[in-house]
Amino acid sequence: MEHVVARTGRVPTAEELGFLRERRVGRLATADAMGKPAVVPVCYAVLGEGEAAAIVSALDEKPKRVGVEKLRRVRHIRENPEVALVVDDYVEDWRRLAFVQVRGQARLVERGEAGFAEAIAVLRAKYAQYQAMAIEERPLIRIEGLTANSWQGSGSGGDDLPRPTDLPGIVQGRRSVRGFSTRPVAPELIRQAIAMAGWAPSPHGRQPWRYAVVERQARKVALADAMAATWQAQLELDGQDAEVVHIRLAKSRERMLTAPVLVVPCLYLADLDVYPDADRKEAETTMAIQSLGAAIQNLLLAIYAAGLDGGWMCAPLFCPDVVRESLGLDAALIPHALIPVGYAAKDPIRRDRLPLDRLIVSWE
Ligand SMILES: Cc1cc2nc3c(=O)[nH]c(=O)nc-3n(C[C@H](O)[C@H](O)[C@H](O)COP(=O)(O)O)c2cc1C
């Protein structure tokens, strides 16, 4: 049966749906037949675009024996399908505050009904935790007939705020950005960032790192294709759902192809000390890897301070030979990461940091 939904409001824009897709948690408001409200934090995913867009959320409560009918939100939806979901960014810099609120009509969708399998796949692609949970054994909440309103602070648009120049500002401001605008990046900024990376500490001062820079689109496509083939095989080996594999590969490919520049930091061990015993050999390699991490952090800080943003993709670590061959690199170089660089399309979500008293485990 087709569900006809009444809509009294504005259809969500592509930007609003993009905002919702990128965030991890929303607050779902429901009300009973008398209008008594309840709000609950939910994980959710967005399907489709424009008028056809829908939001789905799994009923994943633990313990499993709690019947879904006992959940307040389910009882409410049965009595009154009108719901609202708000997703927001809170940051102390109030220029970057933002929220999107959607309203719509919710219903429960059971396994086997149209759209159920797609919703499960999209939820599992967004939340790795769902891959190990039998969410398909319970109905899903599906919200349709979406209308939206939203607000963004003046500084939420990506690269329009001046970058900090003080150390805490740069260190805390650096963020992993996974979507870039088409604005090109001046090669000189990449050269300067790589020069800054070179100031990282390194074992014996030998600087066991080198960088491949990929700018040409054809090169990016070839690299993405080569890496995707290996990654697909690995995900299938993990027994992952074909649709989840497809979504994850597509996202990763898009990330690589839309970034104006890719920097591939490589480990270079040829200048390090050589030891006859395995333990010291391994320690020497570990030092080089630690040092590469420090160099990448310098690179990311320099990129951020220059008004750009970067991300960190670990994928080359899982297929160094494929990356080396695709980029035509010397056999002595071991690709360890892939850093997409560009101007942020929008501000990403920041993850909370552990409090200091959990980081410092002893001080005597
Ligand atoms: C060694 C390493 C590997 C990472 N690999 C990935 C990756 O493959 N994909 C990704 O999206 N982020 C990756 N990240 C980025 C982290 O997810 C990110 O740094 C973390 O969530 C904190 O967010 P922030 O960088 O915005 O502060 C990686 C980070 C490190 C240090």
The ligand as a MOL file (V3000), in Angstrom:
LIG
                    3D

  0  0  0     0  0            999 V3000
M  V30 BEGIN CTAB
M  V30 COUNTS 31 33 0 0 0
M  V30 BEGIN ATOM
M  V30 1 C 46.1740 6.7320 12.0460 0
M  V30 2 C 44.8260 7.3590 11.7350 0
M  V30 3 C 44.0360 6.7910 10.7600 0
M  V30 4 C 42.8030 7.3800 10.4200 0
M  V30 5 N 42.0670 6.8350 9.4160 0
M  V30 6 C 40.9110 7.4150 9.0470 0
M  V30 7 C 40.1720 6.8940 7.9430 0
M  V30 8 O 40.5630 5.9220 7.3100 0
M  V30 9 N 39.0280 7.5140 7.5950 0
M  V30 10 C 38.5640 8.6210 8.2820 0
M  V30 11 O 37.5140 9.1370 7.9150 0
M  V30 12 N 39.2630 9.1510 9.3050 0
M  V30 13 C 40.4120 8.5740 9.7080 0
M  V30 14 N 41.1450 9.1150 10.7380 0
M  V30 15 C 40.6780 10.3810 11.3550 0
M  V30 16 C 40.0000 10.1670 12.6930 0
M  V30 17 O 38.7390 9.5620 12.5190 0
M  V30 18 C 39.8430 11.5340 13.3640 0
M  V30 19 O 41.1080 12.0970 13.5640 0
M  V30 20 C 39.1320 11.4330 14.7130 0
M  V30 21 O 37.8100 11.0200 14.5380 0
M  V30 22 C 39.1350 12.7550 15.4710 0
M  V30 23 O 38.5120 13.7720 14.7150 0
M  V30 24 P 39.2940 15.1200 14.3400 0
M  V30 25 O 40.4870 14.7380 13.5120 0
M  V30 26 O 38.2920 15.9470 13.5640 0
M  V30 27 O 39.6890 15.8000 15.6120 0
M  V30 28 C 42.3550 8.5460 11.0990 0
M  V30 29 C 43.1730 9.0970 12.0930 0
M  V30 30 C 44.4080 8.5180 12.4010 0
M  V30 31 C 45.2850 9.1670 13.4410 0
M  V30 END ATOM
M  V30 BEGIN BOND
M  V30 1 1 1 2
M  V30 2 1 2 3
M  V30 3 2 2 30
M  V30 4 2 3 4
M  V30 5 1 4 5
M  V30 6 1 4 28
M  V30 7 2 5 6
M  V30 8 1 6 7
M  V30 9 1 6 13
M  V30 10 2 7 8
M  V30 11 1 7 9
M  V30 12 1 9 10
M  V30 13 2 10 11
M  V30 14 1 10 12
M  V30 15 2 12 13
M  V30 16 1 13 14
M  V30 17 1 14 15
M  V30 18 1 14 28
M  V30 19 1 15 16
M  V30 20 1 16 17
M  V30 21 1 16 18
M  V30 22 1 18 19
M  V30 23 1 18 20
M  V30 24 1 20 21
M  V30 25 1 20 22
M  V30 26 1 22 23
M  V30 27 1 23 24
M  V30 28 2 24 25
M  V30 29 1 24 26
M  V30 30 1 24 27
M  V30 31 2 28 29
M  V30 32 1 29 30
M  V30 33 1 30 31
M  V30 END BOND
M  V30 END CTAB
M  END
